[in-house]
Amino acid sequence: MSATEQRFFCYLLECSDGSFYAGWTTDLQKRLSAHNAGRGARYTRSRLPVRLVYFEELPNRSAAQRREAALKKLTHAQKEQLVTK
């Protein structure tokens, strides 16, 4: 797959303690597996298992990173609202 064909996603995981984790990736399934195998972010390692509750596709890496930053700034309640839409 060339760089022009690559897909970029921003996602929210719900951790076992009810908290949310925001991230971005080019492969949702592979990233979710990495998180649940303890090879993801340090934040999720102590809150396993995690489950994918929201994602959106973005046009490029920089848009995905900007969206991730915006998701991280949301309150817990705002993230819950996003997930239940």
Secondary structure in CASP SS format (residue, H / E / C, confidence):
PFRMAT SS
TARGET T0000
AUTHOR 0000-0000-0000
METHOD secondary structure of the structure
MODEL  1
M C 1.00
S C 1.00
A C 1.00
T C 1.00
E C 1.00
Q C 1.00
R C 1.00
F E 1.00
F E 1.00
C E 1.00
Y E 1.00
L E 1.00
L E 1.00
E E 1.00
C C 1.00
S C 1.00
D C 1.00
G C 1.00
S C 1.00
F E 1.00
Y E 1.00
A E 1.00
G E 1.00
W E 1.00
T E 1.00
T C 1.00
D C 1.00
L H 1.00
Q H 1.00
K H 1.00
R H 1.00
L H 1.00
S H 1.00
A H 1.00
H H 1.00
N H 1.00
A C 1.00
G C 1.00
R C 1.00
G C 1.00
A C 1.00
R H 1.00
Y H 1.00
T H 1.00
R H 1.00
S C 1.00
R C 1.00
L C 1.00
P C 1.00
V C 1.00
R E 1.00
L E 1.00
V E 1.00
Y E 1.00
F E 1.00
E E 1.00
E E 1.00
L E 1.00
P C 1.00
N C 1.00
R H 1.00
S H 1.00
A H 1.00
A H 1.00
Q H 1.00
R H 1.00
R H 1.00
E H 1.00
A H 1.00
A H 1.00
L H 1.00
K H 1.00
K H 1.00
L C 1.00
T C 1.00
H H 1.00
A H 1.00
Q H 1.00
K H 1.00
E H 1.00
Q H 1.00
L H 1.00
V H 1.00
T H 1.00
K C 1.00
END
